[in-house]
Structures are given as C-alpha cells and as structure tokens.
Amino acid sequence: MRLHALQHVPFEGLAKIQEWAIKSDHVVTSTHLYANEPLPPVDSFDLLVVMGGPMGANDDADFPNLPRERALLAEAAGAGLPVLGICLGAQLLAVALGARVTRGVEEEVGFGEVTLTDEGCRDPVLGRGPRSIPVFHYHSDAFDLPRGAVLLAGSPSYPNQAYRFGDRVYGFQFHVEVDRGLLDAWTPILPEGTSIDPSLHAEAEQAGRRVLASFFRTKNRPHARGPVRARDVTVSGPN
C-alpha cells in the first residue's frame, strides 16, 4: 500500500510511524509543506498521515496552504481511506470534518497520560491495553468532536484527546510516534522546565509501538474507495 505523509516542519517527521509503515510493506512518500511542495491528488495514496506543527489549524493568513490541506483531508475521509492525524494533524482533520479548533485552557507539554473512554477501550487501535496510555503531549489548542465522530480518549485539561470517524479515520491530539531522534530534535525548543524523564519516554514509546502496530494491522487492508457510510463529510474553513 501507498502511505503518504503531510509534514509541516522539518522537526516533526514520521519517526515510529515510518518504522511501522516499512514493517507493513508500505511505500512511503511525503509532502514537505514547509518547502512549499504541492499536495498530492487523493488517488495517489492508500493511507494518509498528517503530522504536527507549531501553527494553528485555522492560521490561513500565515499559511495559505491550510485550506487545501483541509480539503484533501475531507476528500480522503469521504473516500473511505485510512487517515491518521497527529496533534496539528488531528486538529486540521477536525476542522475538515466540520468541528471547531480553539485555544486550550493551558499548554500541555511533556510526558503524561490519556484515559480511554468506554468506546476507546473497545476500539481496535487504542483499546488493546490498559485504560491509561502513556503519551507525549505538545499542544495548546483544542478541538471539538466532529459530528458523527466517536470520542476515544481524554485528559483533565483536554477532554477531547482522540477520536475515530467512521472506522478508518483517527485523530490523536497526543504523540504516539516519538522515538529518541524525534525527542532529541524537540528538546531544544520545548518550553523551559519541560521534564524529559527517560523512564517515561520508554513507557510512552512502548505504548506508541502497540498503538501503531494495531493501526497498521487493522487499517491497512485494501478497501474499496467510496463514501463513508452514514457520514456527511464537509470541507470547513476557519470557525
């Protein structure tokens, strides 16, 4: 299968996602949006992954490519393709599906946990382990749950941390892809006082491997392209 990634900044690459894509025999390509590379047509890939970045999901004035990116996300979701949005990617996906993204109550940065909802515990990607999942947080914006989506996980400051739309489209506010190289790239730009405990990194990396393994195992099967059943996917601009 053909996995395509949208990368917004040089220091937010695929990391563990690339590792699992290769293990799953995917051909991996990327659009480097920071280099003004053009977005691909939706028929050129079988799975879309959208990474994080420091910009906001509605910062169209400063990043004029964002409306086209949201349109591509809506088109991919509407075609029934697997989509995985990470951090900013989850926020862009939420806006593409008609929801709002707003400023969060506080900045959430560093290793922490998310707690699965009852639906999350039953989910084939997130629900194959403990109810609390160790992750890396790096966000200050929050998304509303798109209409028709299922809430899978939350945290005290950010009750909407993960959602599923249909059965193949996922948005994670948190990071499950962090490996040592990615963490080293982030360390110089993290807010002052952010704790990087090696033991917490090991726990988060182990959980990330489990989540990504489940995603690629359950979502990379060939699938007939077509509308998402019982879902209305609408392209939405800033709210």
N, C-alpha and C positions, 0 to 999 in steps of 0.2 A: 504494500500500500504506500501511498504518497502522503507524507506528513509535511505540511507547510507551516512555518512559524513566522509570526509578525514580531519583530524585535524593535523596541522604541529607542533604546540607548545601548551603547557598547557594553556597559557593565551589567546588563540583565539578560544574559543568554539562557539557553535551554538547560544547561547543567545536567542534572539527573534525568530530565526528560529526554535528552538526546541519547543518553545511555540506554534507556528502556526502549526508545524507538528503534535503535540499532538492533537490540536483542530481539525485537519483534519483527525484524526484517523489513522495516520501513525505509523508503528512500526519503531523506530529509533535505528540504530546501528552506530558505529563509528570505524574507524581505526585510532589509535593514532600513527602517523608516527614517532613522537619523541621517542616513546618507541619501535621502530623497529617492529611494528606489521605488518603482511603481508597484502597485498592488496587483496580485495575480487574478486571473479570472477564476470563478468558483469551480469550473470544470477541470481545473489543472491540478487539483489535490483531492485526497480522500479523507483527510483529517486536518483540522485547523487548530493551532495552538497560538494563543495571544499572550505575550509576556507583559511584565510590569514596566513601570517608568515613573519619573517624578512629576510628570504633567498631570492635569486633571482630565477626566473623561469628557468634559464639556469645554475645554480650552481651545475652541476652534479658531479664535482670533490669532493666537500664537502658533497653533499647529493646524494649518488649514487642511491637512490630510485626514483629520479625525472623522469628519462626516463620511468620507468614502470608506474609511475603515469600519465604521459602524454599519454602513450599508452592506459591506462584504460579510460581516458577522451575521446580520439578519438574513442575508441570502443563503449563507451556509447552513444556518439553523433551520431555515424554512425548507431547504432541500433535503433535510434529514441526515446531514453529515455530522460525524462526531466533532464537537468543538470543546476545547478546554481553555478557559480564560483564567489567568493567574493575576491577582492583585489588580493593577490597572486594567488588565485584560478582562477580569470579571466585571469591573465597573463599566467598561465600554460595552460589553455584552449585555449588561442590564439595561443600559440606555438604548441599545439597538432593539431590545425586546419591549421597549415602551416604559421602562421604570425611570425613577429619578436617582441621580447621584448628588449628594450634598456633603457639606463639611461634617466630619465626625465630631464627637464630643471631646475627644482628645487624641493626640498622636499615640499610636500603638506600635512600638518598635522593639524588637528583640525576641528572644525565645520565649514561648508561652504555650498555651493550650487552647484548643477549641473543644466544645462539648457538643456531641451529636444530639440531634432531636430524635424522636421515635422513628421518624421517616429516615433520618440519617443512619440509624442503627440497622435499618432494613435495606439500605442502599447497597448495591453490589460493588461499588467503588470504595466508599468510605466506611461501610458497616462491617468490615471483616476483621474486627479487632475490638479494643476497649472503647468505651463511650467517650473518653477524653483522649484527644490526639495531640501529641507534641508537635508544634509547628514553629515557623519563624514568621513574625509579624513585621510589616514595614509599610504602614499606611496611615493616612489621616483623613481620608474621605470614606463615606458610607453609601451603600446603595440600598434602595427599596427593593423588595422582592418583585420581580416581574410577574404580571398577571399570568396565571396558569403554571408558574414555577413552584417547586417543592422546596421548602427550607430544610437544609440538611444539618447545619451546624451554626453555632454562635458563641460569643464570649460576652462577659459582663458589659464591656464598653461598646461592643459591636455585635448586636444580636443577630444580624444577618451576615454570616461569615461564609456560607457555602449554599449553593442551590443547584437543583437539576431542572432542566426544562425539557419536556419530553423524556426520552430515555437515553439520549446520546449527547446532550449539551450540558456542560458543567461550568460553573463559575466558583472559583475559590478566592476569597479575599486574602488568604494567607499563602505562604510559600511552602510547597512540598518538594521543590526541586533543588534545594540548597545543598551543594557539596562544598568541599574545602576551598576549591578555586573560586567559586562564587562568593563565599563568605569572605575570603581574603580581598576580593575586589570591592566588596561593600564596606569593609571595616573602616577605611579612611574617611568615608563620607557619612557614616552613621552619626546620629545625634550624640553629643557629648554625654557620657555617663551610661551609654548602652552597654549592658553586660553581655559578654560573649563567653559563656561557660562551655568548655569542651565537652563535658558530660551531657549537657543539654543539647549540644549540636549532634552528638552521637545518637541520642534518643530521637530527635527530630528527623535525622537522616534515615534512621531505620524505619520510622513511620512513613516517611516520604517514599521510600522504596516499596513498601507494602501498598500504599495508595496508587502509585504509578503502575505497579505490576498489575493491580486489579483493573485499572483504567484500560491499559493496553490489552489485557486478556479479554475483557468483556466488551470493549467498544471498537476494536479494530477488525471485527468481522465484516466481510463485504455486505453492503446494504443497498437495496435499490433506492436510487435517488427519487425523492418525491416529497410532497408536503408533509409536515409534522402532523400526525393525527390529532384532531380535536384541539389544535392550537392556531391562533391567529398571530403571525409574526409580522410586526410593523416596524419599519425603519423610523427611528425617532431622533430628532435633533436635541439641542440643549433644552433642559427643563428649567 
